[in-house]
Amino acid sequence: MTSATATKYDVFLSFRGLDTRRTFISFLYQELARRNIRTFKDDKDLENGQRISPELKRAIEESRFAVVVFSENYAASPWCLEELVKIMDFENKGSITVMPIFYGDTCRM
């Protein structure tokens, strides 16, 4: 288990950039930063077929909490799903706490 003192980030944000990057995620990230909460937000949009990087996997491992923002197109992204699997692996080991947020029209998910 990762100890609280060994973590680099308080929060890892998992989200579908297309749906939320310029709206909800931008606001959430700013508010967390304003409260001095160390937050990892990936600013890269991967092309179809690309895999998540070792750096991204390390950022998940080095975080105390994962905020997973389930938006309309989250599950349509292989990258988001791969990221979610990694997050859940760490949650099952007890090294990260997951907090889901359902954003937008979740009835169609």
Jmol script that loads the backbone (N, CA, C; Angstrom):
load data "model"
ATOM      1  N   MET A   1       0.838  -1.170   0.000  1.00  0.00           N
ATOM      2  CA  MET A   1       0.000   0.000   0.000  1.00  0.00           C
ATOM      3  C   MET A   1       0.888   1.239   0.000  1.00  0.00           C
ATOM      4  N   THR A   2       0.496   2.246  -0.769  1.00  0.00           N
ATOM      5  CA  THR A   2       1.233   3.495  -0.810  1.00  0.00           C
ATOM      6  C   THR A   2       0.898   4.303   0.430  1.00  0.00           C
ATOM      7  N   SER A   3       1.905   4.779   1.133  1.00  0.00           N
ATOM      8  CA  SER A   3       1.631   5.580   2.321  1.00  0.00           C
ATOM      9  C   SER A   3       1.288   6.999   1.913  1.00  0.00           C
ATOM     10  N   ALA A   4       0.512   7.676   2.766  1.00  0.00           N
ATOM     11  CA  ALA A   4       0.087   9.039   2.472  1.00  0.00           C
ATOM     12  C   ALA A   4       1.279   9.968   2.303  1.00  0.00           C
ATOM     13  N   THR A   5       2.364   9.729   3.027  1.00  0.00           N
ATOM     14  CA  THR A   5       3.526  10.606   2.929  1.00  0.00           C
ATOM     15  C   THR A   5       4.312  10.362   1.645  1.00  0.00           C
ATOM     16  N   ALA A   6       4.161   9.204   1.020  1.00  0.00           N
ATOM     17  CA  ALA A   6       4.916   8.875  -0.185  1.00  0.00           C
ATOM     18  C   ALA A   6       4.196   9.300  -1.462  1.00  0.00           C
ATOM     19  N   THR A   7       2.976   9.798  -1.354  1.00  0.00           N
ATOM     20  CA  THR A   7       2.233  10.152  -2.555  1.00  0.00           C
ATOM     21  C   THR A   7       2.673  11.501  -3.102  1.00  0.00           C
ATOM     22  N   LYS A   8       2.710  11.587  -4.401  1.00  0.00           N
ATOM     23  CA  LYS A   8       3.078  12.831  -5.075  1.00  0.00           C
ATOM     24  C   LYS A   8       1.852  13.712  -5.282  1.00  0.00           C
ATOM     25  N   TYR A   9       0.696  13.056  -5.480  1.00  0.00           N
ATOM     26  CA  TYR A   9      -0.552  13.780  -5.741  1.00  0.00           C
ATOM     27  C   TYR A   9      -1.601  13.395  -4.707  1.00  0.00           C
ATOM     28  N   ASP A  10      -2.438  14.363  -4.381  1.00  0.00           N
ATOM     29  CA  ASP A  10      -3.600  14.059  -3.550  1.00  0.00           C
ATOM     30  C   ASP A  10      -4.690  13.436  -4.416  1.00  0.00           C
ATOM     31  N   VAL A  11      -4.856  13.968  -5.627  1.00  0.00           N
ATOM     32  CA  VAL A  11      -5.958  13.556  -6.503  1.00  0.00           C
ATOM     33  C   VAL A  11      -5.448  13.295  -7.920  1.00  0.00           C
ATOM     34  N   PHE A  12      -5.924  12.198  -8.497  1.00  0.00           N
ATOM     35  CA  PHE A  12      -5.718  11.893  -9.914  1.00  0.00           C
ATOM     36  C   PHE A  12      -7.070  12.054 -10.590  1.00  0.00           C
ATOM     37  N   LEU A  13      -7.161  12.893 -11.617  1.00  0.00           N
ATOM     38  CA  LEU A  13      -8.417  13.091 -12.344  1.00  0.00           C
ATOM     39  C   LEU A  13      -8.454  12.193 -13.573  1.00  0.00           C
ATOM     40  N   SER A  14      -9.484  11.361 -13.655  1.00  0.00           N
ATOM     41  CA  SER A  14      -9.702  10.510 -14.821  1.00  0.00           C
ATOM     42  C   SER A  14     -10.961  11.012 -15.519  1.00  0.00           C
ATOM     43  N   PHE A  15     -10.830  11.364 -16.802  1.00  0.00           N
ATOM     44  CA  PHE A  15     -11.955  11.973 -17.513  1.00  0.00           C
ATOM     45  C   PHE A  15     -11.772  11.820 -19.012  1.00  0.00           C
ATOM     46  N   ARG A  16     -12.865  11.960 -19.742  1.00  0.00           N
ATOM     47  CA  ARG A  16     -12.814  11.990 -21.209  1.00  0.00           C
ATOM     48  C   ARG A  16     -12.671  13.443 -21.621  1.00  0.00           C
ATOM     49  N   GLY A  17     -11.528  13.791 -22.167  1.00  0.00           N
ATOM     50  CA  GLY A  17     -11.230  15.176 -22.504  1.00  0.00           C
ATOM     51  C   GLY A  17     -12.243  15.815 -23.423  1.00  0.00           C
ATOM     52  N   LEU A  18     -12.695  15.068 -24.408  1.00  0.00           N
ATOM     53  CA  LEU A  18     -13.660  15.575 -25.373  1.00  0.00           C
ATOM     54  C   LEU A  18     -14.914  16.102 -24.682  1.00  0.00           C
ATOM     55  N   ASP A  19     -15.346  15.428 -23.629  1.00  0.00           N
ATOM     56  CA  ASP A  19     -16.593  15.772 -22.943  1.00  0.00           C
ATOM     57  C   ASP A  19     -16.434  16.867 -21.897  1.00  0.00           C
ATOM     58  N   THR A  20     -15.303  16.881 -21.196  1.00  0.00           N
ATOM     59  CA  THR A  20     -15.255  17.670 -19.965  1.00  0.00           C
ATOM     60  C   THR A  20     -14.037  18.560 -19.770  1.00  0.00           C
ATOM     61  N   ARG A  21     -13.005  18.440 -20.591  1.00  0.00           N
ATOM     62  CA  ARG A  21     -11.741  19.142 -20.330  1.00  0.00           C
ATOM     63  C   ARG A  21     -11.929  20.653 -20.180  1.00  0.00           C
ATOM     64  N   ARG A  22     -12.660  21.286 -21.065  1.00  0.00           N
ATOM     65  CA  ARG A  22     -12.778  22.746 -21.049  1.00  0.00           C
ATOM     66  C   ARG A  22     -13.930  23.244 -20.184  1.00  0.00           C
ATOM     67  N   THR A  23     -14.672  22.355 -19.600  1.00  0.00           N
ATOM     68  CA  THR A  23     -15.812  22.759 -18.769  1.00  0.00           C
ATOM     69  C   THR A  23     -15.587  22.295 -17.338  1.00  0.00           C
ATOM     70  N   PHE A  24     -16.176  21.187 -16.981  1.00  0.00           N
ATOM     71  CA  PHE A  24     -16.159  20.712 -15.604  1.00  0.00           C
ATOM     72  C   PHE A  24     -14.749  20.469 -15.077  1.00  0.00           C
ATOM     73  N   ILE A  25     -13.909  19.798 -15.835  1.00  0.00           N
ATOM     74  CA  ILE A  25     -12.557  19.457 -15.366  1.00  0.00           C
ATOM     75  C   ILE A  25     -11.734  20.718 -15.144  1.00  0.00           C
ATOM     76  N   SER A  26     -11.833  21.672 -16.040  1.00  0.00           N
ATOM     77  CA  SER A  26     -11.105  22.927 -15.876  1.00  0.00           C
ATOM     78  C   SER A  26     -11.498  23.613 -14.570  1.00  0.00           C
ATOM     79  N   PHE A  27     -12.786  23.687 -14.308  1.00  0.00           N
ATOM     80  CA  PHE A  27     -13.279  24.296 -13.068  1.00  0.00           C
ATOM     81  C   PHE A  27     -12.831  23.498 -11.846  1.00  0.00           C
ATOM     82  N   LEU A  28     -13.000  22.183 -11.884  1.00  0.00           N
ATOM     83  CA  LEU A  28     -12.629  21.336 -10.747  1.00  0.00           C
ATOM     84  C   LEU A  28     -11.137  21.452 -10.446  1.00  0.00           C
ATOM     85  N   TYR A  29     -10.311  21.397 -11.481  1.00  0.00           N
ATOM     86  CA  TYR A  29      -8.862  21.496 -11.297  1.00  0.00           C
ATOM     87  C   TYR A  29      -8.478  22.833 -10.652  1.00  0.00           C
ATOM     88  N   GLN A  30      -9.073  23.918 -11.131  1.00  0.00           N
ATOM     89  CA  GLN A  30      -8.781  25.239 -10.562  1.00  0.00           C
ATOM     90  C   GLN A  30      -9.177  25.315  -9.091  1.00  0.00           C
ATOM     91  N   GLU A  31     -10.329  24.763  -8.750  1.00  0.00           N
ATOM     92  CA  GLU A  31     -10.788  24.799  -7.360  1.00  0.00           C
ATOM     93  C   GLU A  31      -9.908  23.946  -6.452  1.00  0.00           C
ATOM     94  N   LEU A  32      -9.492  22.792  -6.923  1.00  0.00           N
ATOM     95  CA  LEU A  32      -8.593  21.951  -6.131  1.00  0.00           C
ATOM     96  C   LEU A  32      -7.253  22.658  -5.923  1.00  0.00           C
ATOM     97  N   ALA A  33      -6.723  23.273  -6.972  1.00  0.00           N
ATOM     98  CA  ALA A  33      -5.453  24.003  -6.864  1.00  0.00           C
ATOM     99  C   ALA A  33      -5.586  25.177  -5.902  1.00  0.00           C
ATOM    100  N   ARG A  34      -6.713  25.856  -5.949  1.00  0.00           N
ATOM    101  CA  ARG A  34      -6.945  26.995  -5.056  1.00  0.00           C
ATOM    102  C   ARG A  34      -6.912  26.567  -3.593  1.00  0.00           C
ATOM    103  N   ARG A  35      -7.279  25.330  -3.347  1.00  0.00           N
ATOM    104  CA  ARG A  35      -7.281  24.784  -1.986  1.00  0.00           C
ATOM    105  C   ARG A  35      -5.981  24.027  -1.672  1.00  0.00           C
ATOM    106  N   ASN A  36      -4.977  24.210  -2.512  1.00  0.00           N
ATOM    107  CA  ASN A  36      -3.663  23.568  -2.343  1.00  0.00           C
ATOM    108  C   ASN A  36      -3.733  22.047  -2.330  1.00  0.00           C
ATOM    109  N   ILE A  37      -4.637  21.496  -3.121  1.00  0.00           N
ATOM    110  CA  ILE A  37      -4.744  20.046  -3.278  1.00  0.00           C
ATOM    111  C   ILE A  37      -3.941  19.674  -4.525  1.00  0.00           C
ATOM    112  N   ARG A  38      -2.900  18.873  -4.327  1.00  0.00           N
ATOM    113  CA  ARG A  38      -2.016  18.474  -5.434  1.00  0.00           C
ATOM    114  C   ARG A  38      -2.779  17.532  -6.358  1.00  0.00           C
ATOM    115  N   THR A  39      -2.997  17.971  -7.578  1.00  0.00           N
ATOM    116  CA  THR A  39      -3.863  17.241  -8.502  1.00  0.00           C
ATOM    117  C   THR A  39      -3.147  16.946  -9.810  1.00  0.00           C
ATOM    118  N   PHE A  40      -3.270  15.688 -10.262  1.00  0.00           N
ATOM    119  CA  PHE A  40      -2.743  15.309 -11.571  1.00  0.00           C
ATOM    120  C   PHE A  40      -3.879  15.364 -12.577  1.00  0.00           C
ATOM    121  N   LYS A  41      -3.673  16.151 -13.645  1.00  0.00           N
ATOM    122  CA  LYS A  41      -4.630  16.232 -14.752  1.00  0.00           C
ATOM    123  C   LYS A  41      -3.826  16.086 -16.030  1.00  0.00           C
ATOM    124  N   ASP A  42      -4.094  15.047 -16.783  1.00  0.00           N
ATOM    125  CA  ASP A  42      -3.384  14.823 -18.037  1.00  0.00           C
ATOM    126  C   ASP A  42      -3.947  15.769 -19.090  1.00  0.00           C
ATOM    127  N   ASP A  43      -3.087  16.530 -19.718  1.00  0.00           N
ATOM    128  CA  ASP A  43      -3.532  17.498 -20.712  1.00  0.00           C
ATOM    129  C   ASP A  43      -3.351  17.026 -22.145  1.00  0.00           C
ATOM    130  N   LYS A  44      -3.072  15.750 -22.319  1.00  0.00           N
ATOM    131  CA  LYS A  44      -2.877  15.214 -23.667  1.00  0.00           C
ATOM    132  C   LYS A  44      -4.123  14.455 -24.106  1.00  0.00           C
ATOM    133  N   ASP A  45      -4.486  14.627 -25.360  1.00  0.00           N
ATOM    134  CA  ASP A  45      -5.533  13.814 -25.964  1.00  0.00           C
ATOM    135  C   ASP A  45      -4.838  12.753 -26.802  1.00  0.00           C
ATOM    136  N   LEU A  46      -5.032  11.498 -26.444  1.00  0.00           N
ATOM    137  CA  LEU A  46      -4.410  10.418 -27.213  1.00  0.00           C
ATOM    138  C   LEU A  46      -5.217  10.142 -28.472  1.00  0.00           C
ATOM    139  N   GLU A  47      -4.522   9.774 -29.503  1.00  0.00           N
ATOM    140  CA  GLU A  47      -5.173   9.350 -30.739  1.00  0.00           C
ATOM    141  C   GLU A  47      -5.694   7.926 -30.552  1.00  0.00           C
ATOM    142  N   ASN A  48      -6.656   7.539 -31.381  1.00  0.00           N
ATOM    143  CA  ASN A  48      -7.176   6.172 -31.318  1.00  0.00           C
ATOM    144  C   ASN A  48      -6.035   5.177 -31.458  1.00  0.00           C
ATOM    145  N   GLY A  49      -6.057   4.165 -30.621  1.00  0.00           N
ATOM    146  CA  GLY A  49      -5.061   3.115 -30.686  1.00  0.00           C
ATOM    147  C   GLY A  49      -3.852   3.331 -29.808  1.00  0.00           C
ATOM    148  N   GLN A  50      -3.652   4.554 -29.302  1.00  0.00           N
ATOM    149  CA  GLN A  50      -2.515   4.797 -28.420  1.00  0.00           C
ATOM    150  C   GLN A  50      -2.798   4.235 -27.034  1.00  0.00           C
ATOM    151  N   ARG A  51      -1.743   3.859 -26.343  1.00  0.00           N
ATOM    152  CA  ARG A  51      -1.834   3.305 -24.989  1.00  0.00           C
ATOM    153  C   ARG A  51      -1.491   4.392 -23.982  1.00  0.00           C
ATOM    154  N   ILE A  52      -1.962   4.207 -22.747  1.00  0.00           N
ATOM    155  CA  ILE A  52      -1.578   5.172 -21.723  1.00  0.00           C
ATOM    156  C   ILE A  52      -0.104   4.976 -21.391  1.00  0.00           C
ATOM    157  N   SER A  53       0.545   6.049 -21.069  1.00  0.00           N
ATOM    158  CA  SER A  53       1.995   6.036 -20.868  1.00  0.00           C
ATOM    159  C   SER A  53       2.374   5.501 -19.491  1.00  0.00           C
ATOM    160  N   PRO A  54       3.617   5.049 -19.353  1.00  0.00           N
ATOM    161  CA  PRO A  54       4.106   4.643 -18.028  1.00  0.00           C
ATOM    162  C   PRO A  54       4.037   5.798 -17.021  1.00  0.00           C
ATOM    163  N   GLU A  55       4.234   7.039 -17.500  1.00  0.00           N
ATOM    164  CA  GLU A  55       4.153   8.200 -16.612  1.00  0.00           C
ATOM    165  C   GLU A  55       2.745   8.367 -16.052  1.00  0.00           C
ATOM    166  N   LEU A  56       1.743   8.121 -16.893  1.00  0.00           N
ATOM    167  CA  LEU A  56       0.356   8.225 -16.445  1.00  0.00           C
ATOM    168  C   LEU A  56       0.048   7.133 -15.429  1.00  0.00           C
ATOM    169  N   LYS A  57       0.511   5.930 -15.683  1.00  0.00           N
ATOM    170  CA  LYS A  57       0.310   4.833 -14.730  1.00  0.00           C
ATOM    171  C   LYS A  57       1.000   5.139 -13.404  1.00  0.00           C
ATOM    172  N   ARG A  58       2.170   5.740 -13.474  1.00  0.00           N
ATOM    173  CA  ARG A  58       2.899   6.107 -12.255  1.00  0.00           C
ATOM    174  C   ARG A  58       2.140   7.193 -11.485  1.00  0.00           C
ATOM    175  N   ALA A  59       1.541   8.136 -12.200  1.00  0.00           N
ATOM    176  CA  ALA A  59       0.761   9.192 -11.547  1.00  0.00           C
ATOM    177  C   ALA A  59      -0.430   8.604 -10.795  1.00  0.00           C
ATOM    178  N   ILE A  60      -1.054   7.575 -11.352  1.00  0.00           N
ATOM    179  CA  ILE A  60      -2.153   6.898 -10.653  1.00  0.00           C
ATOM    180  C   ILE A  60      -1.621   6.280  -9.368  1.00  0.00           C
ATOM    181  N   GLU A  61      -0.508   5.576  -9.486  1.00  0.00           N
ATOM    182  CA  GLU A  61       0.089   4.902  -8.335  1.00  0.00           C
ATOM    183  C   GLU A  61       0.512   5.889  -7.251  1.00  0.00           C
ATOM    184  N   GLU A  62       0.897   7.087  -7.646  1.00  0.00           N
ATOM    185  CA  GLU A  62       1.399   8.083  -6.703  1.00  0.00           C
ATOM    186  C   GLU A  62       0.311   9.021  -6.188  1.00  0.00           C
ATOM    187  N   SER A  63      -0.959   8.639  -6.347  1.00  0.00           N
ATOM    188  CA  SER A  63      -2.080   9.471  -5.902  1.00  0.00           C
ATOM    189  C   SER A  63      -2.841   8.805  -4.766  1.00  0.00           C
ATOM    190  N   ARG A  64      -3.372   9.620  -3.868  1.00  0.00           N
ATOM    191  CA  ARG A  64      -4.166   9.101  -2.747  1.00  0.00           C
ATOM    192  C   ARG A  64      -5.603   8.821  -3.165  1.00  0.00           C
ATOM    193  N   PHE A  65      -6.147   9.686  -4.037  1.00  0.00           N
ATOM    194  CA  PHE A  65      -7.525   9.565  -4.482  1.00  0.00           C
ATOM    195  C   PHE A  65      -7.580   9.620  -6.001  1.00  0.00           C
ATOM    196  N   ALA A  66      -8.549   8.914  -6.567  1.00  0.00           N
ATOM    197  CA  ALA A  66      -8.836   9.023  -7.997  1.00  0.00           C
ATOM    198  C   ALA A  66     -10.267   9.511  -8.134  1.00  0.00           C
ATOM    199  N   VAL A  67     -10.439  10.639  -8.788  1.00  0.00           N
ATOM    200  CA  VAL A  67     -11.768  11.144  -9.106  1.00  0.00           C
ATOM    201  C   VAL A  67     -12.031  10.753 -10.552  1.00  0.00           C
ATOM    202  N   VAL A  68     -12.993   9.853 -10.737  1.00  0.00           N
ATOM    203  CA  VAL A  68     -13.326   9.356 -12.072  1.00  0.00           C
ATOM    204  C   VAL A  68     -14.608  10.049 -12.513  1.00  0.00           C
ATOM    205  N   VAL A  69     -14.516  10.865 -13.557  1.00  0.00           N
ATOM    206  CA  VAL A  69     -15.662  11.617 -14.056  1.00  0.00           C
ATOM    207  C   VAL A  69     -16.271  10.839 -15.220  1.00  0.00           C
ATOM    208  N   PHE A  70     -17.380  10.158 -14.923  1.00  0.00           N
ATOM    209  CA  PHE A  70     -18.080   9.382 -15.947  1.00  0.00           C
ATOM    210  C   PHE A  70     -18.980  10.333 -16.727  1.00  0.00           C
ATOM    211  N   SER A  71     -18.603  10.607 -17.957  1.00  0.00           N
ATOM    212  CA  SER A  71     -19.389  11.463 -18.839  1.00  0.00           C
ATOM    213  C   SER A  71     -19.973  10.595 -19.952  1.00  0.00           C
ATOM    214  N   GLU A  72     -20.725  11.219 -20.808  1.00  0.00           N
ATOM    215  CA  GLU A  72     -21.435  10.477 -21.850  1.00  0.00           C
ATOM    216  C   GLU A  72     -20.518   9.582 -22.687  1.00  0.00           C
ATOM    217  N   ASN A  73     -19.330  10.043 -23.019  1.00  0.00           N
ATOM    218  CA  ASN A  73     -18.437   9.284 -23.898  1.00  0.00           C
ATOM    219  C   ASN A  73     -17.259   8.630 -23.189  1.00  0.00           C
ATOM    220  N   TYR A  74     -17.250   8.622 -21.857  1.00  0.00           N
ATOM    221  CA  TYR A  74     -16.124   8.059 -21.107  1.00  0.00           C
ATOM    222  C   TYR A  74     -15.869   6.604 -21.510  1.00  0.00           C
ATOM    223  N   ALA A  75     -16.920   5.800 -21.497  1.00  0.00           N
ATOM    224  CA  ALA A  75     -16.762   4.365 -21.764  1.00  0.00           C
ATOM    225  C   ALA A  75     -16.459   4.062 -23.229  1.00  0.00           C
ATOM    226  N   ALA A  76     -16.626   5.040 -24.112  1.00  0.00           N
ATOM    227  CA  ALA A  76     -16.315   4.834 -25.531  1.00  0.00           C
ATOM    228  C   ALA A  76     -14.824   4.988 -25.812  1.00  0.00           C
ATOM    229  N   SER A  77     -14.071   5.401 -24.817  1.00  0.00           N
ATOM    230  CA  SER A  77     -12.641   5.624 -24.994  1.00  0.00           C
ATOM    231  C   SER A  77     -11.837   4.449 -24.450  1.00  0.00           C
ATOM    232  N   PRO A  78     -11.126   3.722 -25.314  1.00  0.00           N
ATOM    233  CA  PRO A  78     -10.275   2.636 -24.820  1.00  0.00           C
ATOM    234  C   PRO A  78      -9.235   3.136 -23.815  1.00  0.00           C
ATOM    235  N   TRP A  79      -8.746   4.357 -24.018  1.00  0.00           N
ATOM    236  CA  TRP A  79      -7.773   4.947 -23.108  1.00  0.00           C
ATOM    237  C   TRP A  79      -8.378   5.136 -21.725  1.00  0.00           C
ATOM    238  N   CYS A  80      -9.595   5.701 -21.661  1.00  0.00           N
ATOM    239  CA  CYS A  80     -10.264   5.890 -20.367  1.00  0.00           C
ATOM    240  C   CYS A  80     -10.496   4.550 -19.680  1.00  0.00           C
ATOM    241  N   LEU A  81     -10.901   3.551 -20.441  1.00  0.00           N
ATOM    242  CA  LEU A  81     -11.158   2.237 -19.844  1.00  0.00           C
ATOM    243  C   LEU A  81      -9.871   1.598 -19.337  1.00  0.00           C
ATOM    244  N   GLU A  82      -8.779   1.755 -20.079  1.00  0.00           N
ATOM    245  CA  GLU A  82      -7.493   1.226 -19.624  1.00  0.00           C
ATOM    246  C   GLU A  82      -7.055   1.936 -18.336  1.00  0.00           C
ATOM    247  N   GLU A  83      -7.258   3.241 -18.305  1.00  0.00           N
ATOM    248  CA  GLU A  83      -6.937   4.030 -17.119  1.00  0.00           C
ATOM    249  C   GLU A  83      -7.784   3.570 -15.932  1.00  0.00           C
ATOM    250  N   LEU A  84      -9.076   3.336 -16.170  1.00  0.00           N
ATOM    251  CA  LEU A  84      -9.983   2.892 -15.112  1.00  0.00           C
ATOM    252  C   LEU A  84      -9.572   1.531 -14.560  1.00  0.00           C
ATOM    253  N   VAL A  85      -9.156   0.622 -15.427  1.00  0.00           N
ATOM    254  CA  VAL A  85      -8.691  -0.695 -14.971  1.00  0.00           C
ATOM    255  C   VAL A  85      -7.491  -0.531 -14.043  1.00  0.00           C
ATOM    256  N   LYS A  86      -6.556   0.327 -14.420  1.00  0.00           N
ATOM    257  CA  LYS A  86      -5.371   0.570 -13.584  1.00  0.00           C
ATOM    258  C   LYS A  86      -5.785   1.168 -12.239  1.00  0.00           C
ATOM    259  N   ILE A  87      -6.691   2.121 -12.259  1.00  0.00           N
ATOM    260  CA  ILE A  87      -7.179   2.737 -11.022  1.00  0.00           C
ATOM    261  C   ILE A  87      -7.820   1.686 -10.125  1.00  0.00           C
ATOM    262  N   MET A  88      -8.656   0.829 -10.695  1.00  0.00           N
ATOM    263  CA  MET A  88      -9.351  -0.191  -9.895  1.00  0.00           C
ATOM    264  C   MET A  88      -8.376  -1.233  -9.360  1.00  0.00           C
ATOM    265  N   ASP A  89      -7.313  -1.527 -10.106  1.00  0.00           N
ATOM    266  CA  ASP A  89      -6.269  -2.430  -9.592  1.00  0.00           C
ATOM    267  C   ASP A  89      -5.679  -1.874  -8.305  1.00  0.00           C
ATOM    268  N   PHE A  90      -5.373  -0.588  -8.305  1.00  0.00           N
ATOM    269  CA  PHE A  90      -4.801   0.032  -7.104  1.00  0.00           C
ATOM    270  C   PHE A  90      -5.831   0.143  -5.983  1.00  0.00           C
ATOM    271  N   GLU A  91      -7.092   0.356  -6.350  1.00  0.00           N
ATOM    272  CA  GLU A  91      -8.120   0.394  -5.303  1.00  0.00           C
ATOM    273  C   GLU A  91      -8.248  -0.975  -4.643  1.00  0.00           C
ATOM    274  N   ASN A  92      -8.221  -2.036  -5.439  1.00  0.00           N
ATOM    275  CA  ASN A  92      -8.322  -3.391  -4.888  1.00  0.00           C
ATOM    276  C   ASN A  92      -7.158  -3.725  -3.971  1.00  0.00           C
ATOM    277  N   LYS A  93      -6.005  -3.096  -4.201  1.00  0.00           N
ATOM    278  CA  LYS A  93      -4.841  -3.293  -3.330  1.00  0.00           C
ATOM    279  C   LYS A  93      -4.900  -2.394  -2.094  1.00  0.00           C
ATOM    280  N   GLY A  94      -5.877  -1.500  -2.045  1.00  0.00           N
ATOM    281  CA  GLY A  94      -6.021  -0.596  -0.911  1.00  0.00           C
ATOM    282  C   GLY A  94      -5.106   0.605  -0.952  1.00  0.00           C
ATOM    283  N   SER A  95      -4.541   0.917  -2.120  1.00  0.00           N
ATOM    284  CA  SER A  95      -3.584   2.021  -2.181  1.00  0.00           C
ATOM    285  C   SER A  95      -4.163   3.320  -2.739  1.00  0.00           C
ATOM    286  N   ILE A  96      -5.421   3.292  -3.168  1.00  0.00           N
ATOM    287  CA  ILE A  96      -6.061   4.505  -3.673  1.00  0.00           C
ATOM    288  C   ILE A  96      -7.550   4.419  -3.353  1.00  0.00           C
ATOM    289  N   THR A  97      -8.158   5.561  -3.120  1.00  0.00           N
ATOM    290  CA  THR A  97      -9.599   5.635  -2.891  1.00  0.00           C
ATOM    291  C   THR A  97     -10.229   6.247  -4.129  1.00  0.00           C
ATOM    292  N   VAL A  98     -11.282   5.610  -4.642  1.00  0.00           N
ATOM    293  CA  VAL A  98     -11.931   6.069  -5.870  1.00  0.00           C
ATOM    294  C   VAL A  98     -13.220   6.806  -5.531  1.00  0.00           C
ATOM    295  N   MET A  99     -13.382   7.970  -6.158  1.00  0.00           N
ATOM    296  CA  MET A  99     -14.593   8.767  -6.001  1.00  0.00           C
ATOM    297  C   MET A  99     -15.189   9.009  -7.385  1.00  0.00           C
ATOM    298  N   PRO A 100     -16.309   8.348  -7.707  1.00  0.00           N
ATOM    299  CA  PRO A 100     -16.920   8.551  -9.021  1.00  0.00           C
ATOM    300  C   PRO A 100     -17.802   9.800  -9.045  1.00  0.00           C
ATOM    301  N   ILE A 101     -17.811  10.462 -10.187  1.00  0.00           N
ATOM    302  CA  ILE A 101     -18.715  11.584 -10.442  1.00  0.00           C
ATOM    303  C   ILE A 101     -19.407  11.286 -11.762  1.00  0.00           C
ATOM    304  N   PHE A 102     -20.726  11.389 -11.767  1.00  0.00           N
ATOM    305  CA  PHE A 102     -21.490  11.193 -12.998  1.00  0.00           C
ATOM    306  C   PHE A 102     -21.837  12.575 -13.537  1.00  0.00           C
ATOM    307  N   TYR A 103     -21.309  12.900 -14.715  1.00  0.00           N
ATOM    308  CA  TYR A 103     -21.410  14.247 -15.274  1.00  0.00           C
ATOM    309  C   TYR A 103     -22.241  14.243 -16.552  1.00  0.00           C
ATOM    310  N   GLY A 104     -23.154  15.187 -16.651  1.00  0.00           N
ATOM    311  CA  GLY A 104     -23.927  15.350 -17.874  1.00  0.00           C
ATOM    312  C   GLY A 104     -25.090  14.388 -17.950  1.00  0.00           C
ATOM    313  N   ASP A 105     -25.434  14.012 -19.155  1.00  0.00           N
ATOM    314  CA  ASP A 105     -26.585  13.152 -19.415  1.00  0.00           C
ATOM    315  C   ASP A 105     -26.189  11.700 -19.201  1.00  0.00           C
ATOM    316  N   THR A 106     -26.199  11.271 -17.944  1.00  0.00           N
ATOM    317  CA  THR A 106     -25.767   9.914 -17.618  1.00  0.00           C
ATOM    318  C   THR A 106     -26.846   8.878 -17.887  1.00  0.00           C
ATOM    319  N   CYS A 107     -28.044   9.305 -18.234  1.00  0.00           N
ATOM    320  CA  CYS A 107     -29.117   8.348 -18.538  1.00  0.00           C
ATOM    321  C   CYS A 107     -28.794   7.534 -19.788  1.00  0.00           C
ATOM    322  N   ARG A 108     -27.987   8.094 -20.676  1.00  0.00           N
ATOM    323  CA  ARG A 108     -27.656   7.404 -21.928  1.00  0.00           C
ATOM    324  C   ARG A 108     -26.392   6.575 -21.820  1.00  0.00           C
ATOM    325  N   MET A 109     -25.784   6.499 -20.670  1.00  0.00           N
ATOM    326  CA  MET A 109     -24.536   5.742 -20.503  1.00  0.00           C
ATOM    327  C   MET A 109     -24.808   4.267 -20.509  1.00  0.00           C
TER     328      MET A 109
END
end "model"
wireframe off; spacefill off
backbone 0.3
color backbone group
